[in-house]
Amino acid sequence: MRVFVTGATGFVGSAVTRELLGAGHEVVGLARSERSVQALKALGAEVHRGDLTDLDSLRRGAEAADGVAHLAFIHDFTDLIASGEADLKAIEAIGEVLEGTGKPFVVTSGLLTTPGRIGTEEDPADPDSPGKHRYASEPATLALAERGVSSSVLRLPPSVHGEGDTGFVPMFIDFARGKGVSAMVGDGSNHWAAVHRLDAARLFRLALEAAPAGVRLHAIGDEAVPFREIAETIGRGLDVPVTSVAPEEATDHFGWLGHFAAVDIGASSALTRKLLGWRPEHPALIPDLKSGHYFRTA
């Protein structure tokens, strides 16, 4: 299969690219910079120049492919609403050229289920969830199934971890290193779902190869890790004390990361495992943190 991949050189996308190539597929990666061009060539993928806002480029890339994996997202935390709108336009543009072809189109999303309970693949996107800026992309993707596209939504948890992680966990580690304490909000009983990036990459491949049209998939290894365990593991890794901050003081302590330190969102992948035979094989979040690579400094 010739697969057009957006976000092909990112932390998760590069793992997806390697997974697809290792399974015998061809990969054409979207590249918006010379650095991305060189990274794609190093991975053994073909290059398609453009970016997430160049809708004509996205259409051309999708039209020439046998399937599309959409992982790119503009992570501008100062204006996530605009980032969500750009994501929706990109999905619509790709969907236009895939309509009526039956080709697979796997779209990345976050966990948009209701906080405070274990979400499942059957839960529709909740416009009041922590990931509400991506809310519109899910129904738009699933609606393509009625227009002859084998579309599916693959939800990623707050932590996709592993060597080279640049997400929330290393941000909290850097924050704890700078503050001299590893903090949690309240008693840290709020939960994060998590998955190793290599397990997530394998699920993207399985989705492209075999997911039915119109399904939601959950890339979940850990259903619900108490944030307290994350803070304590960071504290041990840095040899700094662990402290609690009151919910109303979270923003004062963490800045814009305060929201993510307090989020309570767990999820199951039971239906995904049954549907595609996917099983996480790589370390869970806490063992991965304890392995030490997160705490190495240059």
C-alpha positions as CSV (number, residue, x, y, z in Angstrom):
1,M,0.0,0.0,0.0
2,R,1.2,3.5,-0.8
3,V,0.4,5.6,2.3
4,F,0.4,9.4,2.5
5,V,1.3,10.3,6.0
6,T,1.0,13.8,7.5
7,G,3.1,14.4,10.6
8,A,5.4,11.7,9.3
9,T,8.5,13.0,11.1
10,G,7.0,13.7,14.5
11,F,7.4,11.7,17.6
12,V,4.5,9.4,16.8
13,G,4.6,9.9,13.1
14,S,8.2,8.8,12.7
15,A,7.3,5.6,14.5
16,V,4.3,5.1,12.2
17,T,6.6,5.7,9.2
18,R,9.0,3.0,10.4
19,E,6.2,0.6,11.2
20,L,4.7,1.0,7.8
21,L,8.0,0.6,5.9
22,G,8.9,-2.4,8.0
23,A,5.6,-4.1,7.0
24,G,6.4,-3.6,3.3
25,H,4.3,-0.5,2.6
26,E,5.5,2.6,0.8
27,V,5.3,5.9,2.7
28,V,5.0,9.4,1.2
29,G,5.5,11.9,4.0
30,L,4.3,15.5,4.1
31,A,7.3,17.9,4.6
32,R,7.1,21.6,5.4
33,S,10.8,22.2,5.9
34,E,14.2,21.1,4.7
35,R,14.7,19.4,8.0
36,S,11.6,17.3,7.5
37,V,12.7,16.5,4.0
38,Q,16.1,15.1,5.3
39,A,14.4,13.2,8.1
40,L,12.0,11.5,5.7
41,K,14.8,10.5,3.4
42,A,16.8,9.1,6.3
43,L,13.7,7.0,7.3
44,G,13.5,5.7,3.7
45,A,10.3,7.5,2.8
46,E,9.3,9.6,-0.2
47,V,8.8,13.3,0.2
48,H,5.7,15.4,-0.5
49,R,6.3,19.1,0.0
50,G,3.6,21.1,1.7
51,D,2.0,21.8,5.1
52,L,-1.2,21.4,7.0
53,T,-2.6,24.7,5.7
54,D,-1.8,24.0,2.1
55,L,-5.0,22.3,1.2
56,D,-4.1,21.8,-2.5
57,S,-1.0,20.0,-1.5
58,L,-2.9,17.7,0.9
59,R,-5.4,16.9,-1.9
60,R,-2.6,16.0,-4.3
61,G,-0.9,13.8,-1.7
62,A,-4.1,11.9,-0.9
63,E,-5.1,11.5,-4.5
64,A,-1.9,9.7,-5.4
65,A,-2.0,7.4,-2.4
66,D,-3.8,4.1,-1.6
67,G,-4.4,5.3,2.0
68,V,-3.8,8.2,4.3
69,A,-2.7,8.5,7.9
70,H,-3.3,12.0,9.3
71,L,-1.1,12.7,12.3
72,A,-0.1,16.3,11.8
73,F,-1.5,18.9,14.2
74,I,-0.5,22.5,14.8
75,H,0.3,22.4,18.5
76,D,-0.1,26.1,19.2
77,F,-1.2,26.2,22.9
78,T,-1.9,29.9,22.6
79,D,-4.7,29.3,20.1
80,L,-5.9,25.7,20.1
81,I,-9.2,26.7,18.7
82,A,-7.5,27.9,15.5
83,S,-5.4,24.7,15.5
84,G,-8.6,22.6,15.6
85,E,-10.1,24.6,12.8
86,A,-7.0,24.0,10.6
87,D,-7.2,20.3,11.4
88,L,-10.8,20.2,10.3
89,K,-10.1,21.9,7.0
90,A,-7.3,19.5,6.3
91,I,-9.5,16.5,7.0
92,E,-12.2,17.9,4.8
93,A,-9.7,18.5,1.9
94,I,-8.3,15.0,2.1
95,G,-11.8,13.5,2.4
96,E,-12.9,15.3,-0.8
97,V,-10.4,13.4,-3.0
98,L,-10.9,10.0,-1.2
99,E,-14.7,10.1,-1.5
100,G,-16.1,7.1,-3.3
101,T,-12.7,5.3,-3.4
102,G,-13.0,3.0,-0.4
103,K,-9.5,3.9,0.6
104,P,-8.5,3.9,4.3
105,F,-8.2,7.3,6.0
106,V,-7.0,7.1,9.6
107,V,-7.3,10.4,11.5
108,T,-5.6,11.1,14.8
109,S,-7.6,12.5,17.7
110,G,-7.2,12.9,21.4
111,L,-9.4,11.4,24.1
112,L,-12.6,13.3,23.8
113,T,-14.6,11.3,26.2
114,T,-16.0,12.5,29.5
115,P,-13.4,13.1,32.3
116,G,-13.9,11.2,35.5
117,R,-14.7,7.8,34.1
118,I,-13.2,5.2,31.9
119,G,-14.1,6.1,28.3
120,T,-14.7,3.6,25.5
121,E,-14.6,3.6,21.8
122,E,-18.4,3.8,21.8
123,D,-18.4,7.2,23.5
124,P,-19.0,10.0,21.0
125,A,-16.8,13.0,21.2
126,D,-17.8,15.3,24.1
127,P,-17.7,19.0,23.2
128,D,-16.9,19.8,26.9
129,S,-14.0,17.4,27.1
130,P,-10.4,18.6,27.7
131,G,-9.7,18.1,23.9
132,K,-12.7,20.1,22.8
133,H,-10.6,22.0,20.3
134,R,-10.5,18.8,18.2
135,Y,-14.1,18.0,18.7
136,A,-15.4,18.8,15.2
137,S,-12.8,16.6,13.5
138,E,-14.2,13.4,14.8
139,P,-17.7,13.6,13.4
140,A,-16.3,15.0,10.1
141,T,-14.0,11.9,9.8
142,L,-16.7,9.4,10.7
143,A,-19.2,11.0,8.3
144,L,-16.8,10.2,5.4
145,A,-17.7,6.5,5.9
146,E,-21.1,7.3,4.4
147,R,-19.4,8.8,1.3
148,G,-17.3,5.8,0.3
149,V,-14.2,6.4,2.5
150,S,-12.9,3.7,4.8
151,S,-12.4,6.4,7.5
152,S,-11.6,5.8,11.2
153,V,-10.6,7.9,14.2
154,L,-7.6,6.8,16.3
155,R,-7.6,8.4,19.7
156,L,-4.3,9.0,21.5
157,P,-4.1,9.5,25.3
158,P,-2.5,12.4,27.2
159,S,0.8,10.5,27.3
160,V,2.3,8.8,24.3
161,H,5.7,7.9,25.8
162,G,9.0,6.4,24.8
163,E,12.5,7.4,23.8
164,G,12.5,10.9,22.4
165,D,9.2,11.9,24.0
166,T,8.7,15.7,23.7
167,G,5.2,15.7,25.2
168,F,3.7,16.4,28.6
169,V,5.8,14.1,30.6
170,P,9.2,15.6,29.7
171,M,7.6,19.1,30.2
172,F,6.7,18.2,33.8
173,I,10.1,16.7,34.3
174,D,11.7,20.0,33.1
175,F,9.3,21.9,35.3
176,A,10.2,19.8,38.4
177,R,13.9,20.2,37.6
178,G,13.5,24.0,37.5
179,K,11.3,24.3,40.5
180,G,13.2,21.8,42.6
181,V,9.9,19.9,43.5
182,S,7.7,17.5,41.6
183,A,4.1,18.7,42.1
184,M,0.7,17.2,41.7
185,V,-2.7,18.9,42.0
186,G,-4.5,18.0,45.2
187,D,-3.8,14.4,46.2
188,G,-2.9,13.5,42.6
189,S,-5.8,11.0,42.3
190,N,-6.7,12.3,38.8
191,H,-5.7,9.8,36.1
192,W,-4.0,9.8,32.8
193,A,-4.3,7.1,30.1
194,A,-1.1,6.3,28.3
195,V,0.5,4.3,25.5
196,H,4.0,3.6,24.3
197,R,4.6,5.2,20.9
198,L,5.7,1.9,19.3
199,D,2.4,0.3,20.3
200,A,0.5,3.3,18.9
201,A,2.4,3.1,15.7
202,R,1.4,-0.6,15.2
203,L,-2.2,0.3,15.8
204,F,-2.0,2.9,13.0
205,R,-0.7,0.3,10.7
206,L,-3.5,-2.2,11.7
207,A,-6.1,0.5,11.2
208,L,-4.9,1.3,7.7
209,E,-4.8,-2.4,6.8
210,A,-8.0,-3.7,8.4
211,A,-10.2,-1.2,10.3
212,P,-13.8,-1.1,9.2
213,A,-15.2,2.2,8.0
214,G,-16.6,4.6,10.6
215,V,-15.0,3.2,13.8
216,R,-13.3,4.9,16.7
217,L,-10.1,3.2,17.9
218,H,-8.3,3.7,21.2
219,A,-4.5,3.4,21.5
220,I,-4.5,2.8,25.2
221,G,-1.9,0.8,27.1
222,D,-2.5,2.1,30.6
223,E,-6.2,2.8,31.2
224,A,-5.7,5.1,34.2
225,V,-2.4,6.0,35.8
226,P,-2.9,8.2,38.9
227,F,-1.0,11.4,38.4
228,R,0.4,10.9,41.9
229,E,2.4,8.0,40.6
230,I,3.8,10.1,37.8
231,A,4.8,12.9,40.2
232,E,6.4,10.5,42.6
233,T,8.3,8.7,39.8
234,I,9.5,12.1,38.6
235,G,10.5,13.0,42.1
236,R,12.6,9.9,42.5
237,G,14.1,10.3,39.1
238,L,15.3,13.8,39.9
239,D,15.9,13.2,43.6
240,V,13.5,16.1,44.5
241,P,10.6,16.2,46.9
242,V,7.0,15.6,45.9
243,T,4.5,18.3,46.8
244,S,0.9,19.0,46.5
245,V,-0.6,22.2,45.2
246,A,-4.3,23.2,45.6
247,P,-6.4,23.2,42.5
248,E,-6.9,26.9,42.6
249,E,-3.1,27.3,42.7
250,A,-2.3,24.9,39.8
251,T,-1.9,27.7,37.2
252,D,0.2,29.7,39.6
253,H,2.6,26.8,40.0
254,F,2.5,25.1,36.6
255,G,1.5,28.0,34.3
256,W,-0.4,26.8,31.3
257,L,0.5,23.2,32.2
258,G,-1.8,23.4,35.2
259,H,-4.8,22.3,33.2
260,F,-3.0,19.1,32.1
261,A,-1.7,18.4,35.6
262,A,-5.3,18.3,36.8
263,V,-7.0,16.5,34.0
264,D,-8.7,13.3,34.9
265,I,-9.2,11.1,31.8
266,G,-9.0,7.4,31.6
267,A,-9.9,5.1,28.7
268,S,-10.2,1.5,27.7
269,S,-9.0,-0.1,24.5
270,A,-10.9,-3.4,24.9
271,L,-13.0,-2.9,21.8
272,T,-10.0,-2.0,19.7
273,R,-8.1,-5.0,20.9
274,K,-11.0,-7.3,20.0
275,L,-11.6,-5.7,16.6
276,L,-8.0,-5.6,15.3
277,G,-6.1,-8.1,17.6
278,W,-3.9,-5.3,18.8
279,R,-2.1,-5.8,22.1
280,P,0.4,-3.4,23.7
281,E,3.8,-5.0,23.9
282,H,6.1,-2.2,25.1
283,P,6.7,-0.8,28.6
284,A,3.8,0.9,30.4
285,L,4.3,4.6,31.4
286,I,5.6,4.1,35.0
287,P,8.1,1.4,34.0
288,D,9.2,3.5,31.1
289,L,9.8,6.5,33.4
290,K,11.7,4.3,35.8
291,S,14.0,3.0,33.0
292,G,15.9,6.3,33.3
293,H,16.0,7.7,29.7
294,Y,13.6,10.5,30.6
295,F,16.1,11.9,33.2
296,R,19.2,12.0,31.1
297,T,20.5,15.4,30.4
298,A,22.7,16.5,27.5
